Amino acid sequence: MKKTLTIITFIVSFSFNLCAQADKESGDNNSYCAQQGVNQIVVIYQGAAIVEDVKLENGTIVKPDATVILKDGTKTLLREGRCINRDGNMPNSNE
């Protein structure tokens, strides 16, 4: 249990730093950002990993595993370092 808590703390603190860097690029500090965790991609929002699906203003759903389901049902995956804001826009997503 102690080891698991230590790993989770590390992921959150490491991801917070990476998300803060990504937010500087997107210009929005309230974005959902995909970051590499210990064994998988996680989505960070305001410094913490999300643990359940989040429905954004435009109907887009962001899942904890970085899957994004658009309002029309199209599925995509946030790549590491990519963010989506609360309005459902993905700044700098043309790379």
C-alpha positions as CSV (number, residue, x, y, z in Angstrom):
1,M,0.0,0.0,0.0
2,K,2.8,2.4,0.9
3,K,4.6,1.7,-2.4
4,T,1.4,2.3,-4.4
5,L,0.8,5.6,-2.6
6,T,4.4,6.6,-3.3
7,I,4.0,5.8,-7.0
8,I,0.8,7.8,-7.2
9,T,2.4,10.8,-5.5
10,F,5.3,10.7,-7.9
11,I,3.0,10.5,-10.9
12,V,0.9,13.4,-9.8
13,S,3.8,15.6,-8.9
14,F,5.7,14.7,-12.1
15,S,2.6,15.2,-14.2
16,F,1.8,18.5,-12.6
17,N,5.2,19.9,-13.8
18,L,4.7,18.5,-17.4
19,C,1.1,19.8,-17.5
20,A,2.2,23.2,-16.4
21,Q,4.6,23.3,-19.3
22,A,1.9,22.2,-21.7
23,D,-0.5,24.8,-20.4
24,K,2.0,27.6,-21.1
25,E,1.9,26.5,-24.8
26,S,-1.9,26.3,-24.9
27,G,-2.5,29.5,-23.0
28,D,-5.1,27.9,-20.7
29,N,-4.3,26.6,-17.3
30,N,-7.6,24.7,-17.1
31,S,-6.9,22.1,-19.7
32,Y,-6.9,18.3,-19.6
33,C,-3.4,17.2,-20.5
34,A,-2.2,13.7,-21.5
35,Q,1.1,12.8,-19.7
36,Q,3.0,9.6,-19.4
37,G,2.5,7.9,-16.1
38,V,4.4,4.9,-14.7
39,N,2.9,2.4,-17.2
40,Q,0.3,4.3,-19.1
41,I,-0.9,7.7,-20.4
42,V,-2.9,9.6,-17.8
43,V,-4.9,12.8,-18.1
44,I,-4.1,15.6,-15.7
45,Y,-6.4,18.4,-14.8
46,Q,-5.3,21.1,-12.4
47,G,-2.4,19.0,-11.2
48,A,-4.3,15.8,-10.5
49,A,-5.0,12.7,-12.6
50,I,-8.6,12.3,-13.5
51,V,-10.2,9.1,-12.4
52,E,-13.5,9.2,-14.2
53,D,-14.9,10.4,-17.5
54,V,-15.3,14.2,-17.9
55,K,-17.9,15.7,-20.1
56,L,-16.8,19.1,-21.6
57,E,-18.9,22.1,-22.5
58,N,-19.3,21.0,-26.1
59,G,-20.3,17.4,-25.3
60,T,-16.9,15.9,-25.8
61,I,-15.9,13.2,-23.3
62,V,-12.4,12.8,-21.9
63,K,-11.6,9.5,-20.4
64,P,-8.8,8.9,-17.8
65,D,-6.8,6.8,-20.4
66,A,-6.6,9.9,-22.7
67,T,-9.4,8.7,-25.1
68,V,-11.4,11.6,-26.3
69,I,-15.0,11.0,-27.7
70,L,-16.3,13.9,-29.7
71,K,-19.9,14.9,-29.7
72,D,-20.4,13.1,-33.0
73,G,-19.1,9.8,-31.6
74,T,-15.6,10.0,-33.2
75,K,-12.9,8.6,-31.0
76,T,-9.4,10.0,-30.8
77,L,-6.5,9.7,-28.4
78,L,-4.6,12.6,-26.8
79,R,-0.9,12.1,-27.4
80,E,1.5,12.8,-24.6
81,G,1.9,16.5,-24.0
82,R,-1.4,17.3,-25.8
83,C,-4.2,19.1,-24.1
84,I,-7.9,19.8,-24.6
85,N,-9.5,22.7,-22.9
86,R,-12.9,22.8,-21.1
87,D,-14.6,24.1,-24.3
88,G,-13.4,20.9,-26.1
89,N,-10.8,22.7,-28.2
90,M,-7.4,21.2,-28.7
91,P,-4.9,24.1,-29.2
92,N,-1.9,23.4,-31.4
93,S,-3.4,20.0,-32.4
94,N,-2.3,20.3,-36.0
95,E,1.2,18.8,-35.4
